[in-house]
Amino acid sequence: AKSRAYDALFGAMTLPPDIMEDPSQLDRLYNDLYSDGDGEMGLRCQFVADKVELRKEVLDIIGPPLLLCPFDSIRLENNRFDREGILFAIDLLKHNKSMVSLHLAGNTIETDDDFNLLSEVISNHPSLKELDLTRCAGPNITSVSVNSIVLASKGLKALHLTGNDISTDGSSIIADCLAADPPLQELFLAGNKLNDDDAELIAEGLKTNTNLKKIDLRDNAIGRLGCKALFKAIFNDESLNSVSSSNHTCDILASSYKIPCINKEIFGGKSGVLLAKKFAMIAPPNDQDVNVHLFSEVPPELIHKVLKLVQKYPEKNVWKYMRHLLQGDELLENGAAHVEESSEEEELF
């Protein structure tokens, strides 16, 4: 039974006979493989068990040694967990203070108590940066419990909550969390029950957020009004001041309506994005007219700075993104897929 369990979990990794006889020696193998020779841990180490049914007898075998091994990342996905499995994963996180990534996708958490226990451990964890709870909420989980995960994620850089039937019931917890500008860089909320009201709250929260780079809101109940609010969050073209106070760091993915994803596409960071947005309003690409009325809000003593700015007109490779912004309202009315989706993968931790 021990051999079969280890073969399933470790695949091509060959374990010495003494470890097969005594699973508690797994921590010795871990140290032999990942120590740099001076007692310091060298390589990052990941424990992966995908689509492996982890019954209680298997957890009893691998549990004690795993608690002793400071894995950087643990991925337990689609394991047909019962409550013992969820508590096992929570216990791993609690005992491993150096873990940066925990994936539990496809393993159902059945009770609010277990969700709240996980939230408590996350909020007190010193190094966790990524948490994947895709399709984890059981049918009896309340929105309050799922929202507690959002509140506990202040130190994370990536949070996956796709496919959990999340509805906020009017709560602004997600929006308030974003408005507080935590270190979170990626938030996945696709496949839930968020609506236009939620989108408007999220859009408001994004106005003061400078860290989030991507929020995925696809396959929710967000329609044209919600998408319009989200678009205004990244490009409020009412005035030069309003566009300056827009969000210049986050790309928004939403179903049914096009929201131009340009914040990660324009070179030069936040300042480069802001410059492109301002010029999209002042002097659109391939347009002979200059919208001089926008300068009415500029104090006379600063006009010379505006004229100097004109000499920094964006390069041609940016023009298409500027046109996407100017087409924003039209695209929202037409209602189709996204204009742009960035395929760039970034190292989060």
C-alpha positions as CSV (number, residue, x, y, z in Angstrom):
1,A,0.0,0.0,0.0
2,K,2.9,2.4,0.8
3,S,4.6,1.6,-2.5
4,R,1.5,2.3,-4.5
5,A,0.8,5.5,-2.7
6,Y,4.3,6.9,-3.2
7,D,4.4,5.7,-6.9
8,A,1.1,7.6,-7.5
9,L,2.3,10.8,-5.8
10,F,5.9,11.0,-7.0
11,G,5.7,9.5,-10.5
12,A,9.2,9.0,-11.9
13,M,10.9,9.9,-8.7
14,T,12.7,6.8,-7.3
15,L,12.6,6.5,-3.5
16,P,15.3,4.5,-1.7
17,P,14.1,1.2,-0.1
18,D,14.6,2.6,3.5
19,I,12.2,5.4,2.8
20,M,9.7,3.0,1.3
21,E,9.8,1.0,4.6
22,D,9.7,4.1,6.7
23,P,7.9,7.1,5.2
24,S,9.0,9.3,8.1
25,Q,12.4,9.4,6.3
26,L,10.9,11.5,3.5
27,D,12.2,14.6,5.2
28,R,15.8,13.2,5.0
29,L,15.3,12.6,1.3
30,Y,14.0,16.2,0.9
31,N,17.1,17.6,2.6
32,D,19.5,15.4,0.6
33,L,17.9,16.6,-2.7
34,Y,17.5,20.3,-1.9
35,S,20.3,21.3,0.4
36,D,23.1,23.3,-1.2
37,G,25.7,21.5,0.9
38,D,26.1,24.2,3.6
39,G,22.9,23.4,5.4
40,E,21.0,26.1,3.4
41,M,18.1,25.2,1.2
42,G,19.0,25.7,-2.4
43,L,16.4,24.9,-5.0
44,R,12.7,25.6,-4.6
45,C,10.8,22.4,-3.9
46,Q,7.2,21.6,-4.9
47,F,5.0,18.7,-3.8
48,V,2.4,17.9,-6.4
49,A,-0.5,15.4,-6.2
50,D,-3.0,16.1,-9.1
51,K,-6.0,13.8,-9.7
52,V,-4.8,11.4,-7.1
53,E,-7.4,10.1,-4.7
54,L,-6.0,10.9,-1.3
55,R,-7.9,8.6,1.0
56,K,-7.3,8.6,4.7
57,E,-4.9,5.7,4.6
58,V,-2.8,7.6,2.0
59,L,-2.9,10.8,4.1
60,D,-1.7,8.8,7.1
61,I,1.3,7.6,5.2
62,I,2.4,11.0,3.7
63,G,1.2,13.3,6.4
64,P,3.9,13.1,9.1
65,P,6.9,13.5,6.7
66,L,5.2,16.3,4.8
67,L,4.7,18.2,8.0
68,L,8.5,18.1,8.5
69,C,9.4,19.1,4.9
70,P,9.4,22.9,4.3
71,F,8.0,22.7,0.7
72,D,7.8,26.1,-1.1
73,S,4.7,25.0,-3.0
74,I,2.1,22.3,-2.4
75,R,-0.4,21.4,-5.1
76,L,-3.3,19.1,-4.2
77,E,-5.9,19.3,-6.9
78,N,-8.9,17.2,-7.7
79,N,-8.2,14.7,-5.0
80,R,-11.8,13.9,-4.0
81,F,-11.0,15.2,-0.5
82,D,-13.4,14.6,2.3
83,R,-13.1,16.8,5.4
84,E,-10.0,14.9,6.5
85,G,-8.2,16.0,3.4
86,I,-9.1,19.7,3.8
87,L,-8.0,19.7,7.4
88,F,-4.8,18.0,6.3
89,A,-4.1,20.7,3.8
90,I,-4.8,23.4,6.4
91,D,-2.5,21.7,8.8
92,L,0.3,21.6,6.2
93,L,-0.1,25.4,5.7
94,K,-0.2,26.1,9.4
95,H,3.0,24.1,10.1
96,N,5.0,25.3,7.0
97,K,5.9,28.9,7.6
98,S,8.0,29.1,4.4
99,M,5.2,28.0,2.0
100,V,4.6,30.5,-0.8
101,S,2.0,28.7,-2.9
102,L,-1.0,26.4,-2.0
103,H,-3.3,24.9,-4.7
104,L,-6.4,23.1,-3.7
105,A,-8.4,23.5,-6.9
106,G,-11.3,21.0,-7.3
107,N,-11.3,19.9,-3.7
108,T,-14.6,20.7,-2.1
109,I,-14.8,22.6,1.2
110,E,-18.1,21.6,2.6
111,T,-18.6,23.8,5.7
112,D,-18.3,27.5,6.6
113,D,-16.3,26.5,9.7
114,D,-13.6,25.0,7.5
115,F,-13.5,28.0,5.2
116,N,-13.2,30.3,8.2
117,L,-10.4,28.1,9.6
118,L,-8.5,28.3,6.3
119,S,-9.1,32.1,6.3
120,E,-7.6,32.4,9.8
121,V,-4.5,30.4,8.9
122,I,-4.0,32.5,5.7
123,S,-4.3,35.8,7.5
124,N,-1.6,34.7,10.0
125,H,0.8,33.1,7.5
126,P,4.1,35.0,7.0
127,S,5.1,34.0,3.5
128,L,2.1,32.7,1.5
129,K,1.9,34.5,-1.9
130,E,-0.5,32.4,-4.0
131,L,-3.7,30.6,-3.1
132,D,-5.8,28.6,-5.6
133,L,-9.3,27.7,-4.4
134,T,-10.8,27.2,-7.9
135,R,-14.1,25.3,-7.6
136,C,-13.7,24.6,-3.9
137,A,-16.9,26.1,-2.4
138,G,-19.4,23.4,-1.6
139,P,-23.2,23.9,-2.1
140,N,-23.7,24.9,1.6
141,I,-20.9,27.5,1.7
142,T,-22.2,31.1,2.3
143,S,-20.9,34.2,0.6
144,V,-19.8,35.5,4.0
145,S,-17.3,32.6,4.3
146,V,-15.9,33.1,0.7
147,N,-15.6,36.8,1.4
148,S,-13.6,36.0,4.5
149,I,-10.9,34.5,2.2
150,V,-10.7,37.8,0.4
151,L,-10.3,39.7,3.7
152,A,-7.6,37.2,4.8
153,S,-5.6,37.6,1.5
154,K,-4.0,40.9,2.3
155,G,-0.5,39.5,1.9
156,L,-1.1,37.4,-1.2
157,K,0.0,38.3,-4.8
158,A,-2.4,35.9,-6.5
159,L,-5.8,34.6,-5.4
160,H,-7.9,32.2,-7.5
161,L,-11.6,32.0,-6.6
162,T,-12.9,30.9,-10.0
163,G,-16.1,28.8,-10.1
164,N,-17.3,29.2,-6.6
165,D,-20.8,30.6,-7.2
166,I,-19.8,33.7,-5.3
167,S,-22.5,36.3,-4.8
168,T,-21.8,39.3,-2.6
169,D,-25.4,39.9,-1.5
170,G,-24.7,43.6,-1.7
171,S,-21.5,43.4,0.3
172,S,-18.6,45.7,-0.7
173,I,-15.9,43.5,0.8
174,I,-14.1,42.7,-2.5
175,A,-14.2,46.4,-3.6
176,D,-13.1,47.6,-0.2
177,C,-10.2,45.2,-0.2
178,L,-9.1,46.5,-3.7
179,A,-9.5,50.1,-2.6
180,A,-7.1,49.5,0.3
181,D,-4.4,48.7,-2.3
182,P,-3.0,45.4,-0.9
183,P,0.0,43.7,-2.6
184,L,-2.4,41.5,-4.6
185,Q,-1.5,41.4,-8.3
186,E,-3.9,38.9,-9.8
187,L,-7.5,38.2,-8.7
188,F,-9.5,35.5,-10.5
189,L,-13.2,35.7,-9.9
190,A,-14.5,34.1,-13.2
191,G,-17.5,31.8,-13.1
192,N,-19.3,33.3,-10.2
193,K,-22.5,35.3,-9.6
194,L,-21.2,38.8,-9.6
195,N,-23.5,41.4,-11.2
196,D,-23.6,45.0,-12.4
197,D,-23.8,46.4,-8.9
198,D,-20.7,44.4,-7.9
199,A,-18.9,45.6,-11.0
200,E,-19.6,49.2,-10.2
201,L,-18.3,48.7,-6.6
202,I,-15.1,46.9,-8.0
203,A,-14.6,49.8,-10.5
204,E,-14.7,52.3,-7.6
205,G,-12.2,50.2,-5.6
206,L,-9.8,50.1,-8.6
207,K,-9.6,53.9,-8.6
208,T,-7.2,53.8,-5.6
209,N,-5.5,50.6,-6.4
210,T,-2.0,50.6,-7.9
211,N,-0.9,47.0,-7.3
212,L,-3.5,44.8,-9.1
213,K,-2.4,43.9,-12.6
214,K,-5.2,41.6,-13.6
215,I,-8.7,40.9,-12.5
216,D,-10.7,38.1,-14.3
217,L,-14.5,38.7,-14.1
218,R,-15.5,36.5,-17.0
219,D,-18.6,34.3,-16.9
220,N,-20.4,36.4,-14.3
221,A,-23.8,38.2,-14.5
222,I,-22.1,41.4,-15.5
223,G,-23.8,43.3,-18.3
224,R,-23.2,46.5,-20.3
225,L,-23.7,48.8,-17.3
226,G,-21.2,47.0,-15.2
227,C,-18.7,46.8,-18.0
228,K,-19.1,50.5,-18.7
229,A,-18.3,51.3,-15.0
230,L,-15.2,49.0,-15.3
231,F,-14.1,50.7,-18.5
232,K,-14.4,54.1,-16.8
233,A,-12.2,52.9,-14.0
234,I,-9.3,52.6,-16.4
235,F,-10.2,55.4,-18.8
236,N,-12.5,58.2,-17.4
237,D,-12.3,60.6,-20.3
238,E,-14.5,63.4,-18.8
239,S,-11.4,65.6,-18.3
240,L,-7.7,65.5,-18.1
241,N,-7.9,65.4,-14.4
242,S,-10.4,62.4,-14.4
243,V,-8.2,60.4,-16.8
244,S,-5.2,61.1,-14.5
245,S,-7.1,59.6,-11.6
246,S,-8.1,56.5,-13.5
247,N,-6.4,53.1,-12.9
248,H,-3.3,52.7,-15.0
249,T,-2.0,49.3,-13.8
250,C,-4.9,46.7,-14.0
251,D,-6.3,44.9,-17.0
252,I,-9.9,43.7,-16.7
253,L,-11.3,40.6,-18.3
254,A,-15.1,40.5,-18.5
255,S,-17.4,38.5,-20.7
256,S,-19.8,39.8,-23.4
257,Y,-18.5,43.3,-23.6
258,K,-15.1,44.6,-24.8
259,I,-13.0,46.3,-22.2
260,P,-9.7,47.3,-23.8
261,C,-6.8,45.7,-21.9
262,I,-4.0,48.2,-22.4
263,N,-2.4,48.9,-19.0
264,K,0.1,46.1,-19.4
265,E,0.7,46.6,-23.1
266,I,2.1,50.1,-23.2
267,F,5.8,50.5,-22.5
268,G,6.9,52.9,-19.8
269,G,4.8,51.7,-16.8
270,K,2.1,53.9,-15.2
271,S,3.6,57.2,-16.6
272,G,3.7,55.8,-20.2
273,V,0.1,54.5,-19.9
274,L,-1.1,57.8,-18.6
275,L,0.6,59.7,-21.3
276,A,-1.0,57.6,-24.0
277,K,-4.4,58.0,-22.4
278,K,-4.1,61.8,-22.3
279,F,-3.0,62.0,-25.9
280,A,-5.9,59.7,-26.9
281,M,-8.1,62.6,-25.7
282,I,-6.0,65.6,-26.8
283,A,-4.9,64.5,-30.2
284,P,-6.1,61.1,-31.3
285,P,-3.9,59.1,-33.8
286,N,-4.6,59.9,-37.5
287,D,-6.8,62.8,-36.4
288,Q,-5.9,66.3,-37.7
289,D,-7.8,68.0,-34.9
290,V,-6.6,68.9,-31.4
291,N,-9.2,69.0,-28.6
292,V,-8.1,72.4,-27.3
293,H,-11.1,72.7,-25.1
294,L,-9.5,70.2,-22.7
295,F,-6.9,72.8,-21.9
296,S,-9.6,75.0,-20.3
297,E,-9.0,73.3,-17.0
298,V,-5.2,73.9,-17.1
299,P,-4.1,77.0,-15.2
300,P,-2.5,79.6,-17.6
301,E,0.9,79.3,-15.8
302,L,1.1,75.6,-16.7
303,I,0.2,75.9,-20.4
304,H,3.9,75.9,-21.4
305,K,4.2,72.5,-19.7
306,V,1.3,71.1,-21.8
307,L,2.9,72.4,-25.0
308,K,6.2,70.8,-24.0
309,L,4.3,67.6,-23.4
310,V,3.0,67.5,-27.0
311,Q,6.6,66.8,-28.1
312,K,6.4,63.5,-26.4
313,Y,3.6,62.1,-28.5
314,P,3.6,58.2,-28.2
315,E,5.3,56.0,-30.8
316,K,3.2,54.4,-33.6
317,N,3.3,51.0,-31.8
318,V,1.1,52.6,-29.1
319,W,-1.5,54.1,-31.4
320,K,-3.6,51.0,-31.7
321,Y,-4.1,50.9,-28.0
322,M,-5.0,54.6,-28.0
323,R,-7.6,53.8,-30.7
324,H,-9.0,50.9,-28.5
325,L,-9.6,53.4,-25.7
326,L,-11.4,55.8,-28.0
327,Q,-13.6,52.9,-29.3
328,G,-14.5,51.9,-25.8
329,D,-18.1,53.1,-25.7
330,E,-18.7,51.8,-29.1
331,L,-17.3,48.4,-28.2
332,L,-19.4,48.3,-25.1
333,E,-22.5,49.0,-27.1
334,N,-21.7,46.3,-29.7
335,G,-21.0,43.7,-27.0
336,A,-18.4,41.2,-28.1
337,A,-15.2,39.6,-26.9
338,H,-12.1,41.5,-25.7
339,V,-10.0,43.6,-27.9
340,E,-6.8,42.5,-26.3
341,E,-5.7,39.9,-23.8
342,S,-2.2,39.9,-22.6
343,S,-0.5,36.5,-22.8
344,E,2.5,37.7,-20.9
345,E,3.3,35.5,-17.9
346,E,4.9,37.2,-14.9
347,E,6.8,35.8,-12.0
348,L,4.7,36.7,-9.0
349,F,7.0,35.6,-6.2
